[in-house]
Each structure stands twice: as structure tokens, then as C-alpha cells.
């Protein structure tokens, strides 16, 4: 499956000094609040503190991987994070029942690629961009209520709300059952 998606992003985890700024039980974080990182007056990547000095004063990240990693870490229930976790960490399957989404993901991507190749298409050619693919896959599976994010350790039981370590993509029925079981403990 991953070979069908070109330039699959590499998730870079938050540095301890970045993640240490937040209460990890939050459900999401506004990245605009992350302070820019400077060394000797030069701006470096806000996420990895490398990749610099950055060329433009408004630039915050050294690469798309850092930008996408920051977005997924700060909002792990977003469509982007949901699709990334499903495809990259779970081999396209629900972790609880094993239902495989690979066929639906491939069908979605092929449909968008065909639409981008058609003449007079209003669909932009941006579907070759991995972020658009991931966001679209997550949105498509979520709008049909087929895929949801589950906190492995519930937040009310001291589980992390932000970051990708405490989340898994599960089908709706499994999420309902797990939530019910967690509430009974």
C-alpha cells in the first residue's frame, strides 16, 4: 500500500523541550503558540530545531515533514493524522477487529488521480501531493463514520491527548465497544 503513495512523510516526534511546554492531556494544541527557535539571532525550525538558519523571517519549519509532523502531533484526531496512523502504523487495518481499509484507500486515490488527468478537470493536480492524499483519505473514511480515533489509554485515566503515541485508528463499532468497556472499568 505505501508504495502507491509517493513520498510518504516521515513523522518526526516532538522534541522534549517542545512537548514539555504543554499539558499532554490536552486534545489539541494551536501551533501558532509554539515560539520560534533562535540561535544567535538566526531562526531555526520550530519543530526539530535544525534545518537552518531559515531563509525567510515568517518561515517556521525546515521541511514539509516537520510541518506535517507538527500538525499531526498537535491535533492527532485530524483527518491527516487519522489517515497517517491507519496507513503507516497499522497497515491499513483497524487494530481491534482487523478490518482492512486498503481497498477503499486505493480506490479513493485512483479516483482522484484519474480526475486530475482528465482534460478540463476542475480537480487540481495537487492530488499528487501526499498531504492532500492523506487528508482526503482521512476525510473520506470519517464522513461515512467508518473510521474514528481512539485514545488507547483514555484521557480521563491519564492518557495523552496530543501526540501520536496514545492514539489508534479503529472502526466505529470497535470504538463504541472499547469506550463502553473503558467506562465500566
N, C-alpha and C positions, 0 to 999 in steps of 0.2 A: 504493500500500500504506500509506504513512504516514498518509494521510488517514483510514484506517479506525481508526487508533489515536489517540484523542483525547488532547490534552495531552502529546504526545511530549516526553520530557525533553530538556533541553539539557545536554550534557556540558560541565562546566567543568573544565579541566585543572588539575592541582595547581600551586600557586604554587611558585616556585623554592625558597623557604625551607622549604616543606613537603616537596617531593620531595628536597631536598638533605639531609634528615635520614636518608635510607635508602640502603642499598646497592641500586641498581636491578636487580641481578641476582637479588634475592630473588623467589620465586614468588608470595608474598602477604605482606601486612602486616596486623597487628592494629591496627585504627583506634583502639582504646581507648588505645593507646600515644601517639597524637598529643596533644601538650599543648594545653590550652585556650589561646586567644589573648585577652589582656587589654590594654586601653589605659586608663590612669588608673583602674584598679580595675573597669572595665566589661568584661564578657565579650562578645566578638565571634565571628563564625563561624570555626570551626576550619579550614575549608576555604578560603574566599575572603577571610577577614579583613575582610569588610564586613558589611552587614546587621545592624547592631547599634545600640545595645547589645541583647543578647538579653534576653528578659524573665524567663526562669527560670534559676536557677543550674545546673541539670542539662542545660539545652539546649546543644547543641554546634554545630548548623547553622542557618543563617538560612532555608533553604528545602529542599523535597524534592529540587530539582535538585542542591544541594550535597551532601546526604546520599547520593543515588544516585550522584553523580559520585565521591564518596569511596569508596563501596563497590565500584564498578566498577574504579576505579584501583588500589585496594588488593588486589583479587582478580580479575584480568582473566580468569581461567578459570572464573568462576562462571557459573551459568545466566543471571543477569541481564546480565552483560557480554557473554556469548556472543550472546544474542538482540539486544541493542542494537547490537553491531557488525555482525551479519548484516543487520539491517533498516536501520539508519541509514547505515552506512559502505559497505555492499556491495550495496545494493538487492536484498536477499533472495537473493543467489546466492553460490555457492562461488567464491572468487576464482581458483582454479586451473582448474577444469573448466567453470565457468559454470552448473552445475546450479541451477535456481531453486526455492526453498522457499516462494515466495509463496502458492501454492495451499494447501499444508499449514498455513501460519501462519493464513491467513484461515479455513480450516475449523476450526482449533482455537479461534480467537477467537469465531466464530459459535456453535460448540457451547457454549462457556462462557456466552455472552450469553443463549442460549436457556434454558439450565439455570437461570440467575439469574432469568429472567422467569416460569418455571413456578411455579404455586401449590404450596405445601407443599414447596418445594425446600429441600434441606439445603445447597445451594451458596450461599454468601454473595454478596451483591450487590457485594462488593469487586472483582469481575472488571472493573468499570468503571475501576478504578484501574490506571494504566499499569504500575506496578511489578509488580502481580500478573500482568498480561498478559505482560510481558517475561519474568519469572521462569518462568511456566508454559510459554511457547513454548520457552525455552532448555532447560527440564527435559524437555519432551515430545520435542524433537528429539534430545536427548542420550541419553535412556533407550533409544532404539531404535538407538543407536550410529550415527546418521546424520550428526551434526554434532560437530566437535571444534575446539578452539582450537589454532592453530599459531603458534609464535613465528617470525616472518619471518626474523630472524637468531637462530639458536639461542643459548640462554643460555650454553652452554659455549664459544661463539665470541664472547663479549662482548655479546650481545644483551640488551635489557632484559627483566626478568621481570615487573615491575609497570608499571602504566600501560597505556594502550590504543594507544600508538604502534607497538609491535612485535608485535601480535597480529592474526590474521585468523581468521575462521570458515571452515572448509573441511570438505568431506565426508570421511568416514572413509577411503575408498580413496585420495583425493588426499593426505591426511595421512600415510598409511603410505608412499606413494611418495616424498613430499618428505623425510620423515625418513630413508628409505633413501638418497636422493641426498645429503642433508646429511652423513650418516655416512661416505659414500665420499669426500668432499672433504677 
